[in-house]
């Protein structure tokens, strides 16, 4: 695992996020790493929004 929390040897960390390893790819471009982190950031923002909505109801 590298400093960004992504496994260099796993195909799943960038596209599937399922935790399994099919071995299709071993290395990712900087652009692919950036795109993965941007998708991850958007996912976190949506998670925060959902948590805030649930807190308002409580």
ABEGO torsion letter per residue (X at the ends): XBAAGBBAABAAAAAAGAGBBAGABABBBAAAAAAAAAAAAAAAAAAAAAAAAAAAAX
